[in-house]
Amino acid sequence: MEKFFIAGVAVSIAPALDASGQPVDLVGDVEPEYCDHKGQMWSDCFTLRCTRCGAPLFMPVRFLADRPAEVLETMHELWVRAGWPSFFGGRWPEGDCWIVIDLAEFAHVGGLAVRNDLLADFLSVGADRAGT
C-alpha cells in the first residue's frame, strides 16, 4: 500500500478493495486486455483499481472487461474530466446538470455524460487532441 502524509501523519492509501471492502495491494498478475475484473469492487466516488491488473474501475466492471490498459486509462481520464458521472442501472445521469455525448471510447454504453458546467472545456480539450 502507498503511504501519504497528511498533517505529518503517515496514512496508508489502498488502490483496491477486495469483495468484502477491505484494502488490498495490487497483484498485477494479468494484463487488462485479458482481465474480466470479476469480483472486483468499483466506485464512481473515488478511483479504485482492479487487484489483478491495476485497471481503473469507475463503472460496472462488465463494461471495462478485456480492454487494453491504454484504452482504460483514456476512458478513466475522460470520465474524470466529464465530472465523475455515475453509471447505475445501465444509464448515465441526464437532466439539467448533464448531457450525454457520443464518444468512441464509450460507444458500448451509449456515450458519456458530461456535466454542463464542464462541457465547453471538455470539448475544447478533445478538439485540441484531434488537432482541430
Secondary structure, DSSP 8 states (H G I E B T S, - for coil): -EEEEETTEEEEE-SEE-TTS-EE-----S-GGG---TT----SSS-EE-TTT--EE-S-GGGTTT--HHHHHHHHHHHHHTT----BTTB---SSSEEEE--GGGGGGT-EEEEGGGHHHHHHHHHHHHT-
